Amino acid sequence: MDGEQIKAETKERLGETAEKAKARGWEAKEKVKDIYESARDQVKETMEGLKGKNFDDIVDDVSGYVKENPGRFLLITFGLGLAAGLMLRNSKNHKDEQQF
């Protein structure tokens, strides 16, 4: 195997690896999108249920929900934090682009 063959084979393997990484990135992006949409829908439902309630009733409802669904609460919290982080990052990137 000469240098050109090694170079060509390495280039091909790097291309395949890049394509696999890109595909996995898209899969992860879709999963995050699904989690975000699920959290968003649950927040909307929760907001509808909170209309007309006083603060103490809301605190009791949230405490009860967290005790009954700790895993779901963590996922919702994670999703909201991720969404907030993405929005902040995109906002910063948008501001950076406007400077140039």
Secondary structure, DSSP 8 states (H G I E B T S, - for coil): --HHHHHHHHHHHHHHHHHHHHHHHHHHHHHHHHHHHHHHHHHHHHHHHHTT--HHHHHHHHHHHHHH-HHHHHHHHHHHHHHHHHHHHHHHHHHHHHH-
